[in-house]
């Protein structure tokens, strides 16, 4: 066996942080340290054995193993569990917990979104259909059934993204509008913004950087959610909107600062999350994907037709 899988990577990361370390407490054999290029999979294959374990899908840098997966789930879930119980949290339990939280966040967001934009036409059936489509499109069900640590960062990022959007929509005062049947719903005042909703929404969106960094791009949806407040009423990004603007932006600085320091402390750059140092099936430090190939992959992923077959389940993965 030339490589070892390590399914407790998040639990191990939490344990390291609890002991004041940012690297993982894993043995690094001298044979790996002495390799000219430790990221060459063939070179690692030649030296790997039962006596020379090399851990798969770990970041390796300067003679130490690190986790390049987002640190936020380790700090918020695995670490408290270890402090309370004295043992590592089982990854399947963590996946189940975070999956339930992600589904709850999606449900809250969908309900609030419908009340904001489609209150007069939405029905219970249409709301449920929206939820089912969201669950399917977000892959949350598949991630939940894949009870390995790979699901943890994505499910965590989904939870924080949808909670952030839920808070931001609530900042507009439209989360659940009240009003009697005779008087109709409460009127919406576009200049009124809830500072607490802005603040906690931004906290959630910023935390995605420490889960699955790509999800932080969802923060730009703020320009769509608050387009009236930004461009019409000027209650954001203006002199009269200094306080709500600060409440929306300061959380990003609060959350980003320790996360970017964490990158710097491990890899010498605030923008280096460590994925390039991953010990995997090819040398990621030397790999540069062409823009044309990226575009081709996007077309295949988004628009390639399904592949039907004549036997159950009548569909095959696209090759």
C-alpha positions as CSV (number, residue, x, y, z in Angstrom):
1,X,0.0,0.0,0.0
2,X,1.7,3.1,-1.2
3,X,-0.6,5.8,0.1
4,X,-2.8,6.0,3.2
5,X,-6.2,7.6,3.2
6,X,-7.0,9.7,6.2
7,X,-10.7,10.2,6.7
8,X,-10.3,11.9,10.1
9,X,-8.4,14.9,8.6
10,X,-10.8,17.4,10.1
11,X,-10.8,15.8,13.5
12,X,-7.0,15.7,13.3
13,X,-6.8,19.4,12.3
14,X,-9.1,20.3,15.3
15,X,-6.8,18.3,17.6
16,X,-3.7,20.1,16.3
17,X,-5.3,23.5,16.8
18,X,-6.4,22.5,20.3
19,X,-2.7,21.7,20.9
20,X,-1.5,25.0,19.5
21,X,-0.3,23.7,16.1
22,X,-1.4,24.4,12.6
23,X,0.3,21.4,11.0
24,X,-1.1,17.9,11.3
25,X,0.4,15.5,13.8
26,X,1.3,12.8,11.2
27,X,4.6,11.0,10.7
28,X,6.7,12.3,7.8
29,X,9.3,9.7,6.6
30,X,12.8,10.7,5.8
31,X,12.3,9.2,2.3
32,X,9.6,11.7,1.5
33,X,11.7,14.6,2.9
34,X,14.6,13.6,0.7
35,X,12.7,13.5,-2.5
36,X,13.7,16.2,-5.1
37,X,10.1,16.7,-6.0
38,X,7.7,15.2,-3.4
39,X,4.7,16.2,-5.5
40,X,5.7,13.8,-8.3
41,X,3.3,10.9,-7.8
42,X,5.6,8.3,-9.5
43,X,8.5,9.3,-7.1
44,X,6.2,8.9,-4.1
45,X,4.9,5.6,-5.4
46,X,8.5,4.2,-5.6
47,X,9.2,5.0,-1.9
48,X,5.8,4.3,-0.4
49,X,5.2,1.2,1.6
50,X,3.7,0.0,4.9
51,X,6.8,1.2,6.6
52,X,6.9,4.5,4.7
53,X,3.3,5.8,4.8
54,X,2.5,8.8,2.6
55,X,-0.9,10.4,3.3
56,X,-3.1,10.9,0.3
57,X,-4.8,14.3,-0.3
58,X,-2.9,16.2,2.3
59,X,-1.0,19.4,1.7
60,X,2.8,18.8,2.2
61,X,5.1,21.8,2.7
62,X,8.5,22.2,4.3
63,X,8.5,18.7,5.8
64,X,5.1,18.9,7.4
65,X,1.6,17.8,6.6
66,X,-1.3,20.4,6.5
67,X,-4.9,20.3,5.7
68,X,-5.8,22.5,2.7
69,X,-9.5,22.1,3.4
70,X,-11.2,25.1,5.0
71,X,-10.5,25.4,8.7
72,X,-13.8,26.9,9.8
73,X,-15.6,23.5,10.3
74,X,-12.7,22.2,12.4
75,X,-12.9,25.3,14.7
76,X,-16.7,25.5,15.0
77,X,-17.7,21.9,15.0
78,X,-14.9,19.4,15.6
79,X,-12.9,21.4,18.2
80,X,-15.9,22.1,20.5
81,X,-16.9,18.4,20.3
82,X,-13.4,17.3,21.4
83,X,-13.3,19.9,24.2
84,X,-16.7,18.7,25.5
85,X,-16.3,14.9,25.0
86,X,-12.6,14.4,25.1
87,X,-12.7,12.4,21.8
88,X,-12.6,13.1,18.1
89,X,-16.0,13.7,16.4
90,X,-16.8,10.9,14.0
91,X,-16.8,12.3,10.4
92,X,-20.2,10.6,9.5
93,X,-21.8,12.4,12.4
94,X,-20.3,15.7,11.4
95,X,-21.5,15.2,7.8
96,X,-25.0,14.4,9.0
97,X,-25.1,17.4,11.3
98,X,-23.8,19.9,8.8
99,X,-26.1,18.4,6.1
100,X,-29.2,18.9,8.2
101,X,-28.1,22.5,8.9
102,X,-27.5,23.1,5.2
103,X,-30.9,21.8,4.3
104,X,-32.5,24.0,7.0
105,X,-30.6,27.1,5.8
106,X,-31.8,26.4,2.2
107,X,-35.4,26.0,3.4
108,X,-35.2,29.3,5.4
109,X,-33.7,31.1,2.4
110,X,-36.2,29.8,-0.1
111,X,-39.2,30.7,2.1
112,X,-37.9,34.2,2.7
113,X,-37.1,34.7,-1.0
114,X,-40.6,33.6,-2.0
115,X,-42.2,36.0,0.5
116,X,-40.0,38.8,-0.9
117,X,-40.5,38.4,-4.6
118,X,-43.5,36.1,-5.1
119,X,-45.8,36.5,-2.1
120,X,-48.9,37.1,-4.2
121,X,-48.5,34.1,-6.5
122,X,-46.6,31.5,-4.5
123,X,-48.3,28.3,-3.2
124,X,-47.2,25.6,-0.9
125,X,-46.7,23.3,-3.9
126,X,-44.5,25.7,-5.8
127,X,-42.5,26.4,-2.6
128,X,-41.9,22.6,-2.2
129,X,-40.9,22.3,-5.8
130,X,-38.4,25.1,-5.4
131,X,-36.9,23.4,-2.4
132,X,-36.6,20.0,-4.2
133,X,-34.9,21.7,-7.2
134,X,-32.6,23.5,-4.8
135,X,-31.7,20.3,-3.0
136,X,-31.0,18.5,-6.2
137,X,-29.1,21.3,-7.8
138,X,-26.9,22.0,-4.8
139,X,-25.9,18.3,-4.5
140,X,-26.7,18.4,-0.8
141,X,-28.2,15.0,-0.8
142,X,-25.3,13.3,-2.5
143,X,-22.9,15.1,-0.2
144,X,-24.9,14.0,2.8
145,X,-24.7,10.3,1.8
146,X,-20.9,10.6,1.1
147,X,-20.0,10.3,4.8
148,X,-16.4,11.4,4.3
149,X,-14.6,14.6,5.2
150,X,-14.8,15.7,1.6
151,X,-18.4,16.6,2.2
152,X,-17.7,18.8,5.2
153,X,-16.2,22.0,3.6
154,X,-18.9,22.1,0.8
155,X,-21.8,21.5,3.1
156,X,-20.5,24.0,5.6
157,X,-20.1,26.6,2.8
158,X,-23.6,25.9,1.6
159,X,-25.0,26.4,5.1
160,X,-23.2,29.7,5.6
161,X,-24.1,30.9,2.1
162,X,-27.8,30.4,2.5
163,X,-27.8,31.6,6.0
164,X,-26.0,34.7,4.9
165,X,-28.5,35.3,2.1
166,X,-31.4,34.7,4.5
167,X,-30.0,37.3,6.9
168,X,-29.5,39.8,4.0
169,X,-33.0,39.4,2.7
170,X,-34.2,39.9,6.3
171,X,-32.2,43.1,6.5
172,X,-34.7,44.6,4.0
173,X,-37.5,44.0,6.5
174,X,-39.2,41.4,4.3
175,X,-38.4,38.1,6.0
176,X,-42.0,37.5,7.2
177,X,-44.4,40.3,6.6
178,X,-47.3,40.6,8.9
179,X,-50.7,42.1,8.5
180,X,-54.3,41.3,9.0
181,X,-56.4,39.8,6.3
182,X,-58.4,43.0,6.0
183,X,-55.5,45.4,6.0
184,X,-53.1,43.4,3.8
185,X,-49.4,42.9,4.3
186,X,-47.2,45.5,5.9
187,X,-45.8,47.9,3.4
188,X,-42.1,47.6,2.7
189,X,-39.9,50.6,3.2
190,X,-36.7,50.3,1.0
191,X,-34.7,52.8,3.2
192,X,-35.2,50.7,6.3
193,X,-32.4,48.2,6.8
194,X,-31.8,46.0,9.9
195,X,-28.3,46.5,11.1
196,X,-28.1,43.2,12.9
197,X,-29.3,41.3,9.8
198,X,-26.7,43.0,7.7
199,X,-24.0,42.2,10.3
200,X,-24.8,38.5,10.8
201,X,-25.4,38.0,7.1
202,X,-21.9,39.3,6.3
203,X,-20.4,37.2,9.0
204,X,-21.9,34.1,7.4
205,X,-20.9,35.0,3.9
206,X,-17.3,35.8,5.1
207,X,-17.1,32.4,6.8
208,X,-17.4,30.6,3.5
209,X,-13.8,31.7,2.8
210,X,-12.8,29.3,5.5
211,X,-15.0,26.4,4.2
212,X,-14.9,26.3,0.5
213,X,-13.3,29.6,-0.7
214,X,-15.0,29.7,-4.0
215,X,-18.4,30.2,-2.3
216,X,-17.3,33.7,-1.1
217,X,-18.2,34.9,-4.6
218,X,-21.8,34.5,-3.6
219,X,-21.2,37.7,-1.6
220,X,-21.5,39.7,-4.8
221,X,-25.2,38.8,-4.8
222,X,-25.5,41.7,-2.3
223,X,-25.5,44.0,-5.3
224,X,-28.6,42.4,-6.6
225,X,-30.3,42.1,-3.2
226,X,-29.6,45.7,-2.2
227,X,-29.7,47.3,-5.7
228,X,-32.4,49.8,-4.6
229,X,-30.6,50.7,-1.4
230,X,-27.3,51.1,-3.3
231,X,-28.4,52.9,-6.5
232,X,-31.8,54.5,-5.7
233,X,-32.4,55.4,-2.1
234,X,-28.6,55.6,-1.4
235,X,-29.0,54.1,2.1
236,X,-25.9,52.0,1.4
237,X,-22.4,53.2,0.3
238,X,-23.3,56.9,0.9
239,X,-22.8,59.5,3.6
240,X,-26.3,58.8,5.1
241,X,-25.7,55.1,5.0
242,X,-22.3,55.0,6.8
243,X,-23.6,52.9,9.7
244,X,-25.4,50.1,7.7
245,X,-22.5,50.1,5.2
246,X,-20.0,49.6,8.0
247,X,-22.2,46.8,9.5
248,X,-22.2,45.1,6.1
249,X,-18.4,45.4,5.5
250,X,-16.7,45.2,8.9
251,X,-17.6,41.5,9.4
252,X,-15.6,40.6,6.3
253,X,-12.5,42.2,7.8
254,X,-13.1,40.5,11.2
255,X,-13.4,37.0,9.6
256,X,-10.9,37.4,6.8
257,X,-8.0,38.6,9.0
258,X,-7.5,35.3,10.9
259,X,-8.2,33.2,7.9
260,X,-5.6,35.0,5.8
261,X,-3.1,34.9,8.6
262,X,-3.7,31.2,8.8
263,X,-2.7,30.9,5.1
264,X,0.4,33.1,5.6
265,X,1.5,31.1,8.7
266,X,1.3,27.8,6.7
267,X,2.4,28.7,3.2
268,X,3.9,32.2,3.3
269,X,1.1,34.0,1.4
270,X,-2.3,35.3,2.6
271,X,-3.8,34.2,-0.7
272,X,-2.3,30.6,-0.7
273,X,-4.8,28.1,0.6
274,X,-2.4,25.2,0.0
275,X,-4.3,23.2,-2.6
276,X,-1.3,23.3,-4.9
277,X,0.7,21.3,-2.4
278,X,-1.8,18.5,-2.4
279,X,-0.3,15.0,-2.6
280,X,-2.5,13.6,-5.3
281,X,-2.4,11.8,-8.6
282,X,-0.4,14.5,-10.4
283,X,1.9,17.4,-9.6
284,X,-0.4,20.3,-8.8
285,X,2.5,22.7,-8.3
286,X,3.4,22.4,-12.0
287,X,-0.1,22.2,-13.4
288,X,-1.7,25.3,-15.0
289,X,-5.1,24.8,-16.6
290,X,-5.7,26.6,-19.9
291,X,-8.6,29.0,-20.1
292,X,-9.9,27.3,-23.3
293,X,-9.9,23.9,-21.5
294,X,-11.7,25.5,-18.5
295,X,-14.4,26.8,-20.9
296,X,-14.8,23.3,-22.4
297,X,-15.2,21.8,-19.0
298,X,-17.9,24.3,-18.1
299,X,-19.8,23.5,-21.3
300,X,-19.6,19.7,-20.6
301,X,-20.6,20.2,-17.0
302,X,-23.5,22.5,-17.6
303,X,-24.9,21.6,-21.0
304,X,-23.8,18.1,-22.0
305,X,-27.0,16.0,-22.5
306,X,-27.8,13.1,-20.2
307,X,-26.6,9.6,-21.2
308,X,-29.6,7.2,-21.3
309,X,-29.3,3.4,-21.1
310,X,-31.6,0.5,-21.5
311,X,-31.3,-0.8,-18.0
312,X,-31.9,0.5,-14.5
313,X,-31.4,3.3,-13.5
314,X,-31.6,4.2,-17.2
315,X,-28.9,6.9,-16.9
316,X,-25.2,6.7,-16.9
317,X,-22.6,9.3,-15.9
318,X,-21.3,11.5,-18.7
319,X,-17.8,10.5,-19.6
